[in-house]
């Protein structure tokens, strides 16, 4: 499996489980079977930000969308 395919699979897993408690170990053990260190380095090099930044930004995006579509303040 090449790096781009690995990152794509990891992002798919993250998106499918975005509302649950995700850890780097969960992602690499269930999807990639790579070292957490190498996965994080590869993800940051290819995407331009860390895995935790990606997860945080996606959760904020989902929360913002939910706020726009509801009457909550």
C-alpha positions as CSV (number, residue, x, y, z in Angstrom):
1,X,0.0,0.0,0.0
2,X,1.5,3.4,-1.0
3,X,1.3,6.5,1.2
4,X,-1.5,8.2,-0.6
5,X,-3.7,5.2,-0.4
6,X,-2.8,4.8,3.3
7,X,-3.7,8.4,4.0
8,X,-6.9,8.0,2.0
9,X,-7.9,5.0,4.1
10,X,-7.0,6.7,7.3
11,X,-9.1,9.8,6.4
12,X,-12.1,7.5,5.5
13,X,-11.8,5.8,8.9
14,X,-11.6,9.2,10.6
15,X,-14.6,10.5,8.8
16,X,-16.6,7.4,9.6
17,X,-15.7,7.7,13.3
18,X,-15.4,11.4,13.7
19,X,-17.9,11.6,16.6
20,X,-16.2,8.9,18.6
21,X,-13.0,9.2,20.7
22,X,-10.2,8.7,18.1
23,X,-6.6,8.0,18.9
24,X,-3.6,7.7,16.6
25,X,-3.2,4.1,17.7
26,X,-6.8,3.3,16.8
27,X,-6.3,4.6,13.3
28,X,-3.1,2.9,12.6
29,X,-4.1,-0.4,14.2
30,X,-7.5,-0.7,12.6
31,X,-6.6,0.7,9.1
32,X,-2.9,0.8,8.3
33,X,-0.9,-1.4,10.5
34,X,1.9,1.2,10.5
35,X,4.0,2.7,13.3
36,X,2.1,5.7,14.8
37,X,5.3,7.8,14.4
38,X,5.7,7.1,10.7
39,X,2.0,7.5,10.0
40,X,1.9,10.9,11.7
41,X,5.0,12.1,9.9
42,X,3.7,10.9,6.5
43,X,0.3,12.4,7.1
44,X,1.8,15.8,8.0
45,X,4.1,15.7,5.0
46,X,1.3,14.9,2.6
47,X,-1.5,16.9,4.1
48,X,0.3,19.9,5.6
49,X,-1.1,19.5,9.1
50,X,-1.2,16.9,11.8
51,X,-3.7,14.2,12.3
52,X,-5.0,15.8,15.5
53,X,-5.4,19.2,13.7
54,X,-7.4,17.4,11.0
55,X,-9.7,15.8,13.5
56,X,-10.1,19.0,15.4
57,X,-10.9,21.1,12.3
58,X,-13.4,18.5,11.0
59,X,-15.2,18.4,14.3
60,X,-15.4,22.2,14.4
61,X,-16.7,22.2,10.9
62,X,-19.4,19.7,11.8
63,X,-20.3,21.7,14.9
64,X,-20.5,24.9,12.9
65,X,-22.8,23.2,10.3
66,X,-25.0,21.9,13.0
67,X,-25.3,25.3,14.6
68,X,-26.3,26.9,11.3
69,X,-29.0,24.3,10.7
70,X,-30.6,24.4,14.2
71,X,-32.0,27.1,16.5
72,X,-29.3,26.5,19.1
73,X,-27.1,29.4,20.2
